[in-house]
Amino acid sequence: RLNVLVPPSVMEILSSTISTDELFHLILNADPGFGYSIEVSSDLLQWQSLTNFVQDAGLFEFIDADSANFRKRFYRLRWVP
């Protein structure tokens, strides 16, 4: 038995902003019905998952409530099969 997984065709971070309360906001666009992970790193080598979600329809907004506690942070969106 062979299962072939087809990755999503749309998976992008549309915008990223820092609000007046110093929280980092991401607006994501991704294919519905797939699972995704938002990950964070301070050195681009070690990545930690902040949240996992399944995209329904439309855009997904994520707010990193802990971002004000870090001098620098990098974010990535990853497909989770």
The first five atom37 places (N, CA, C, CB, O) and aatype in JSON, in Angstrom:
{
  "aatype": [1, 10, 2, 19, 10, 19, 14, 14, 15, 19, 12, 6, 9, 10, 15, 15, 16, 9, 15, 16, 3, 6, 10, 13, 8, 10, 9, 10, 2, 0, 3, 14, 7, 13, 7, 18, 15, 9, 6, 19, 15, 15, 3, 10, 10, 5, 17, 5, 15, 10, 16, 2, 13, 19, 5, 3, 0, 7, 10, 13, 6, 13, 9, 3, 0, 3, 15, 0, 2, 13, 1, 11, 1, 13, 18, 1, 10, 1, 17, 19, 14],
  "atom_mask": [
    [1, 1, 1, 1, 1],
    [1, 1, 1, 1, 1],
    [1, 1, 1, 1, 1],
    [1, 1, 1, 1, 1],
    [1, 1, 1, 1, 1],
    [1, 1, 1, 1, 1],
    [1, 1, 1, 1, 1],
    [1, 1, 1, 1, 1],
    [1, 1, 1, 1, 1],
    [1, 1, 1, 1, 1],
    [1, 1, 1, 1, 1],
    [1, 1, 1, 1, 1],
    [1, 1, 1, 1, 1],
    [1, 1, 1, 1, 1],
    [1, 1, 1, 1, 1],
    [1, 1, 1, 1, 1],
    [1, 1, 1, 1, 1],
    [1, 1, 1, 1, 1],
    [1, 1, 1, 1, 1],
    [1, 1, 1, 1, 1],
    [1, 1, 1, 1, 1],
    [1, 1, 1, 1, 1],
    [1, 1, 1, 1, 1],
    [1, 1, 1, 1, 1],
    [1, 1, 1, 1, 1],
    [1, 1, 1, 1, 1],
    [1, 1, 1, 1, 1],
    [1, 1, 1, 1, 1],
    [1, 1, 1, 1, 1],
    [1, 1, 1, 1, 1],
    [1, 1, 1, 1, 1],
    [1, 1, 1, 1, 1],
    [1, 1, 1, 0, 1],
    [1, 1, 1, 1, 1],
    [1, 1, 1, 0, 1],
    [1, 1, 1, 1, 1],
    [1, 1, 1, 1, 1],
    [1, 1, 1, 1, 1],
    [1, 1, 1, 1, 1],
    [1, 1, 1, 1, 1],
    [1, 1, 1, 1, 1],
    [1, 1, 1, 1, 1],
    [1, 1, 1, 1, 1],
    [1, 1, 1, 1, 1],
    [1, 1, 1, 1, 1],
    [1, 1, 1, 1, 1],
    [1, 1, 1, 1, 1],
    [1, 1, 1, 1, 1],
    [1, 1, 1, 1, 1],
    [1, 1, 1, 1, 1],
    [1, 1, 1, 1, 1],
    [1, 1, 1, 1, 1],
    [1, 1, 1, 1, 1],
    [1, 1, 1, 1, 1],
    [1, 1, 1, 1, 1],
    [1, 1, 1, 1, 1],
    [1, 1, 1, 1, 1],
    [1, 1, 1, 0, 1],
    [1, 1, 1, 1, 1],
    [1, 1, 1, 1, 1],
    [1, 1, 1, 1, 1],
    [1, 1, 1, 1, 1],
    [1, 1, 1, 1, 1],
    [1, 1, 1, 1, 1],
    [1, 1, 1, 1, 1],
    [1, 1, 1, 1, 1],
    [1, 1, 1, 1, 1],
    [1, 1, 1, 1, 1],
    [1, 1, 1, 1, 1],
    [1, 1, 1, 1, 1],
    [1, 1, 1, 1, 1],
    [1, 1, 1, 1, 1],
    [1, 1, 1, 1, 1],
    [1, 1, 1, 1, 1],
    [1, 1, 1, 1, 1],
    [1, 1, 1, 1, 1],
    [1, 1, 1, 1, 1],
    [1, 1, 1, 1, 1],
    [1, 1, 1, 1, 1],
    [1, 1, 1, 1, 1],
    [1, 1, 1, 1, 1]
  ],
  "atom_positions": [
    [[0.84, -1.16, 0.0], [0.0, 0.0, 0.0], [0.89, 1.23, 0.0], [-0.96, -0.01, 1.21], [1.84, 1.32, 0.78]],
    [[0.59, 2.16, -0.86], [1.37, 3.39, -0.99], [0.45, 4.58, -0.84], [2.12, 3.44, -2.34], [-0.55, 4.7, -1.55]],
    [[0.79, 5.46, 0.08], [0.05, 6.72, 0.25], [0.91, 7.85, -0.27], [-0.34, 6.97, 1.74], [2.06, 8.0, 0.13]],
    [[0.36, 8.64, -1.16], [1.08, 9.8, -1.69], [0.46, 11.05, -1.09], [1.02, 9.84, -3.26], [-0.73, 11.32, -1.25]],
    [[1.3, 11.82, -0.4], [0.82, 13.06, 0.21], [1.14, 14.22, -0.73], [1.46, 13.27, 1.61], [2.28, 14.41, -1.13]],
    [[0.13, 14.98, -1.04], [0.31, 16.15, -1.9], [0.36, 17.38, -1.01], [-0.83, 16.27, -2.96], [-0.59, 17.64, -0.27]],
    [[1.45, 18.14, -1.06], [1.55, 19.33, -0.2], [0.6, 20.44, -0.66], [3.0, 19.85, -0.17], [0.14, 20.43, -1.81]],
    [[0.33, 21.38, 0.21], [-0.52, 22.51, -0.18], [0.18, 23.34, -1.26], [-0.85, 23.39, 1.05], [1.41, 23.42, -1.32]],
    [[-0.63, 23.96, -2.11], [-0.04, 24.8, -3.17], [0.14, 26.24, -2.73], [-0.91, 24.75, -4.42], [0.97, 26.95, -3.27]],
    [[-0.64, 26.67, -1.74], [-0.53, 28.04, -1.22], [-0.14, 27.97, 0.25], [-1.86, 28.83, -1.4], [-0.84, 27.35, 1.05]],
    [[0.97, 28.61, 0.59], [1.43, 28.64, 1.97], [2.36, 29.84, 2.1], [2.16, 27.29, 2.38], [3.54, 29.76, 1.75]],
    [[1.84, 30.95, 2.61], [2.65, 32.16, 2.65], [2.3, 33.05, 3.84], [2.49, 32.94, 1.37], [1.17, 33.06, 4.32]],
    [[3.29, 33.79, 4.28], [3.07, 34.83, 5.28], [2.82, 36.12, 4.51], [4.3, 34.96, 6.27], [3.72, 36.62, 3.83]],
    [[1.61, 36.65, 4.61], [1.24, 37.85, 3.86], [1.76, 39.13, 4.49], [-0.24, 37.93, 3.73], [2.2, 40.04, 3.79]],
    [[1.71, 39.19, 5.81], [2.2, 40.4, 6.48], [2.66, 40.06, 7.89], [1.11, 41.48, 6.52], [2.22, 39.09, 8.5]],
    [[3.55, 40.89, 8.37], [4.02, 40.77, 9.74], [4.21, 42.18, 10.28], [5.36, 39.95, 9.82], [4.85, 43.02, 9.65]],
    [[3.65, 42.42, 11.44], [3.72, 43.75, 12.05], [3.93, 43.63, 13.55], [2.44, 44.56, 11.74], [3.64, 42.6, 14.16]],
    [[4.43, 44.7, 14.13], [4.53, 44.79, 15.58], [3.55, 45.86, 16.02], [6.01, 45.13, 16.05], [3.61, 47.0, 15.57]],
    [[2.64, 45.49, 16.9], [1.61, 46.42, 17.36], [2.19, 47.4, 18.39], [0.42, 45.66, 17.96], [3.33, 47.27, 18.82]],
    [[1.39, 48.37, 18.77], [1.82, 49.36, 19.75], [2.12, 48.74, 21.11], [0.75, 50.43, 19.91], [2.89, 49.3, 21.89]],
    [[1.52, 47.58, 21.4], [1.83, 46.89, 22.66], [2.99, 45.9, 22.49], [0.57, 46.15, 23.17], [3.2, 45.03, 23.33]],
    [[3.75, 46.04, 21.38], [4.96, 45.28, 21.07], [4.71, 43.79, 20.87], [5.97, 45.46, 22.17], [5.6, 42.98, 21.12]],
    [[3.52, 43.42, 20.42], [3.22, 42.03, 20.1], [3.35, 41.84, 18.6], [1.8, 41.63, 20.59], [2.97, 42.7, 17.81]],
    [[3.89, 40.7, 18.2], [4.13, 40.41, 16.8], [2.9, 39.75, 16.2], [5.37, 39.5, 16.64], [2.39, 38.76, 16.72]],
    [[2.42, 40.31, 15.09], [1.23, 39.8, 14.39], [1.63, 39.24, 13.04], [0.17, 40.92, 14.21], [2.4, 39.85, 12.3]],
    [[1.11, 38.07, 12.71], [1.3, 37.45, 11.39], [-0.07, 37.25, 10.74], [2.06, 36.1, 11.5], [-1.02, 36.84, 11.4]],
    [[-0.15, 37.53, 9.46], [-1.33, 37.2, 8.66], [-0.87, 36.16, 7.64], [-1.96, 38.47, 7.96], [0.05, 36.4, 6.87]],
    [[-1.51, 34.99, 7.66], [-1.1, 33.87, 6.83], [-2.18, 33.51, 5.81], [-0.78, 32.66, 7.69], [-3.37, 33.65, 6.08]],
    [[-1.74, 33.06, 4.66], [-2.63, 32.54, 3.64], [-2.17, 31.12, 3.34], [-2.64, 33.44, 2.34], [-1.0, 30.9, 3.02]],
    [[-3.08, 30.15, 3.45], [-2.72, 28.76, 3.23], [-3.93, 27.99, 2.73], [-2.15, 28.12, 4.51], [-5.08, 28.36, 3.0]],
    [[-3.66, 26.91, 2.01], [-4.74, 26.08, 1.49], [-5.58, 25.5, 2.62], [-4.17, 24.96, 0.62], [-5.03, 25.03, 3.62]],
    [[-6.9, 25.51, 2.48], [-7.76, 24.91, 3.5], [-7.63, 23.39, 3.53], [-9.21, 25.31, 3.26], [-7.32, 22.75, 2.52]],
    [[-7.88, 22.83, 4.72], [-7.87, 21.39, 4.89], [-6.52, 20.79, 5.23], [0.0, 0.0, 0.0], [-6.43, 19.59, 5.46]],
    [[-5.46, 21.6, 5.27], [-4.13, 21.12, 5.6], [-3.74, 21.57, 7.0], [-3.11, 21.61, 4.57], [-4.24, 22.58, 7.5]],
    [[-2.83, 20.83, 7.63], [-2.29, 21.2, 8.93], [-1.01, 22.0, 8.76], [0.0, 0.0, 0.0], [-0.22, 21.72, 7.86]],
    [[-0.81, 22.98, 9.63], [0.36, 23.86, 9.56], [0.93, 24.08, 10.96], [-0.02, 25.21, 8.92], [0.25, 23.88, 11.96]],
    [[2.18, 24.48, 11.0], [2.85, 24.82, 12.25], [3.53, 26.17, 12.07], [3.88, 23.73, 12.67], [4.18, 26.42, 11.06]],
    [[3.37, 27.04, 13.06], [4.13, 28.29, 13.1], [5.27, 28.04, 14.07], [3.23, 29.54, 13.55], [5.06, 27.69, 15.23]],
    [[6.5, 28.23, 13.56], [7.68, 27.96, 14.37], [8.49, 29.23, 14.55], [8.53, 26.86, 13.73], [8.41, 30.16, 13.75]],
    [[9.29, 29.24, 15.62], [10.09, 30.42, 15.97], [11.52, 29.99, 16.28], [9.46, 31.18, 17.18], [11.76, 28.88, 16.76]],
    [[12.46, 30.9, 16.0], [13.86, 30.65, 16.27], [14.55, 31.97, 16.62], [14.55, 29.97, 15.07], [14.13, 33.03, 16.16]],
    [[15.59, 31.88, 17.41], [16.4, 33.08, 17.69], [17.71, 33.05, 16.92], [16.68, 33.19, 19.19], [18.43, 34.05, 16.88]],
    [[18.02, 31.89, 16.28], [19.3, 31.77, 15.57], [19.19, 31.12, 14.19], [20.26, 30.97, 16.41], [20.21, 30.9, 13.54]],
    [[18.0, 30.82, 13.73], [17.72, 30.16, 12.45], [18.25, 28.72, 12.38], [18.32, 30.98, 11.32], [18.24, 28.1, 11.31]],
    [[18.7, 28.18, 13.5], [19.18, 26.8, 13.56], [18.24, 25.92, 14.38], [20.58, 26.73, 14.15], [17.86, 24.83, 13.94]],
    [[17.87, 26.38, 15.55], [16.96, 25.67, 16.44], [15.56, 26.26, 16.29], [17.45, 25.76, 17.93], [15.36, 27.46, 16.5]],
    [[14.58, 25.42, 15.92], [13.2, 25.88, 15.72], [12.29, 25.24, 16.75], [12.71, 25.56, 14.28], [12.43, 24.06, 17.08]],
    [[11.34, 26.04, 17.24], [10.37, 25.57, 18.23], [8.98, 25.9, 17.73], [10.63, 26.23, 19.64], [8.74, 27.0, 17.23]],
    [[8.07, 24.96, 17.85], [6.69, 25.18, 17.42], [5.96, 26.07, 18.42], [5.96, 23.84, 17.25], [5.97, 25.82, 19.62]],
    [[5.32, 27.12, 17.9], [4.49, 27.98, 18.76], [3.04, 27.52, 18.76], [4.57, 29.43, 18.29], [2.37, 27.56, 19.79]],
    [[2.57, 27.09, 17.6], [1.19, 26.63, 17.49], [1.03, 25.78, 16.25], [0.21, 27.82, 17.47], [1.76, 25.93, 15.27]],
    [[0.07, 24.88, 16.3], [-0.34, 24.09, 15.13], [-1.8, 24.39, 14.87], [-0.1, 22.56, 15.36], [-2.57, 24.64, 15.79]],
    [[-2.17, 24.38, 13.6], [-3.56, 24.65, 13.26], [-3.9, 23.99, 11.93], [-3.83, 26.17, 13.21], [-3.01, 23.69, 11.13]],
    [[-5.19, 23.78, 11.71], [-5.7, 23.33, 10.42], [-6.42, 24.51, 9.81], [-6.64, 22.06, 10.56], [-7.32, 25.09, 10.43]],
    [[-6.03, 24.87, 8.61], [-6.61, 26.03, 7.95], [-8.01, 25.68, 7.45], [-5.72, 26.51, 6.78], [-8.19, 24.7, 6.74]],
    [[-8.99, 26.5, 7.84], [-10.36, 26.33, 7.34], [-10.48, 27.05, 6.0], [-11.42, 26.88, 8.36], [-10.17, 26.48, 4.95]],
    [[-10.9, 28.26, 6.05], [-11.02, 29.08, 4.83], [-10.62, 30.5, 5.17], [-12.48, 29.03, 4.24], [-10.77, 30.94, 6.31]],
    [[-10.13, 31.21, 4.21], [-9.74, 32.6, 4.44], [-8.35, 32.7, 5.04], [0.0, 0.0, 0.0], [-7.56, 31.76, 4.99]],
    [[-8.08, 33.85, 5.61], [-6.76, 34.13, 6.17], [-6.7, 33.7, 7.63], [-6.43, 35.63, 6.03], [-7.73, 33.61, 8.3]],
    [[-5.5, 33.44, 8.12], [-5.29, 33.05, 9.51], [-4.43, 34.12, 10.16], [-4.63, 31.63, 9.62], [-3.37, 34.47, 9.64]],
    [[-4.87, 34.64, 11.31], [-4.09, 35.64, 12.04], [-3.51, 34.98, 13.29], [-4.97, 36.87, 12.42], [-4.2, 34.28, 14.02]],
    [[-2.23, 35.24, 13.5], [-1.54, 34.72, 14.68], [-0.87, 35.87, 15.4], [-0.5, 33.62, 14.29], [-0.23, 36.72, 14.78]],
    [[-1.02, 35.91, 16.74], [-0.37, 36.93, 17.56], [0.54, 36.21, 18.55], [-1.43, 37.83, 18.31], [0.09, 35.36, 19.32]],
    [[1.82, 36.56, 18.51], [2.8, 35.97, 19.42], [2.8, 36.81, 20.7], [4.23, 35.92, 18.78], [3.42, 37.86, 20.77]],
    [[2.09, 36.32, 21.71], [1.94, 37.06, 22.97], [3.24, 37.15, 23.75], [0.88, 36.41, 23.82], [3.33, 37.94, 24.69]],
    [[4.24, 36.35, 23.39], [5.51, 36.32, 24.11], [6.61, 37.09, 23.39], [5.94, 34.88, 24.32], [7.74, 37.16, 23.89]],
    [[6.31, 37.68, 22.26], [7.35, 38.3, 21.42], [8.06, 39.48, 22.09], [6.75, 38.76, 20.13], [9.22, 39.73, 21.79]],
    [[7.39, 40.19, 22.96], [8.02, 41.35, 23.61], [9.16, 40.95, 24.54], [6.97, 42.13, 24.39], [9.97, 41.79, 24.93]],
    [[9.23, 39.68, 24.9], [10.27, 39.2, 25.81], [11.57, 38.81, 25.1], [9.75, 38.02, 26.58], [12.52, 38.37, 25.75]],
    [[11.61, 38.96, 23.79], [12.78, 38.55, 23.01], [13.33, 39.7, 22.2], [12.43, 37.39, 22.1], [12.58, 40.49, 21.63]],
    [[14.64, 39.79, 22.14], [15.29, 40.85, 21.38], [15.15, 40.62, 19.88], [16.77, 40.95, 21.76], [14.92, 41.56, 19.12]],
    [[15.29, 39.36, 19.45], [15.08, 39.02, 18.05], [14.44, 37.65, 17.96], [16.42, 39.06, 17.26], [14.72, 36.75, 18.76]],
    [[13.57, 37.5, 16.95], [12.88, 36.24, 16.7], [12.63, 36.1, 15.22], [11.54, 36.17, 17.5], [12.31, 37.08, 14.53]],
    [[12.76, 34.88, 14.72], [12.47, 34.58, 13.33], [11.28, 33.63, 13.3], [13.7, 33.97, 12.61], [11.14, 32.77, 14.17]],
    [[10.43, 33.77, 12.29], [9.23, 32.96, 12.18], [9.22, 32.22, 10.85], [7.96, 33.83, 12.32], [9.75, 32.7, 9.85]],
    [[8.61, 31.03, 10.87], [8.38, 30.32, 9.62], [7.07, 29.55, 9.72], [9.55, 29.37, 9.28], [6.63, 29.15, 10.8]],
    [[6.48, 29.34, 8.57], [5.25, 28.57, 8.45], [5.62, 27.26, 7.77], [4.15, 29.34, 7.64], [6.27, 27.25, 6.73]],
    [[5.21, 26.14, 8.38], [5.58, 24.83, 7.88], [4.33, 23.94, 7.75], [6.62, 24.17, 8.79], [3.47, 23.95, 8.62]],
    [[4.26, 23.19, 6.66], [3.19, 22.22, 6.45], [3.43, 21.03, 7.36], [3.1, 21.78, 4.96], [4.56, 20.53, 7.44]],
    [[2.39, 20.57, 8.03], [2.46, 19.39, 8.91], [1.55, 18.32, 8.32], [2.05, 19.74, 10.4], [0.33, 18.39, 8.47]],
    [[2.14, 17.32, 7.63], [1.3, 16.27, 7.01], [0.6, 15.4, 8.03], [2.13, 15.39, 6.1], [-0.14, 14.49, 7.66]]
  ]
}
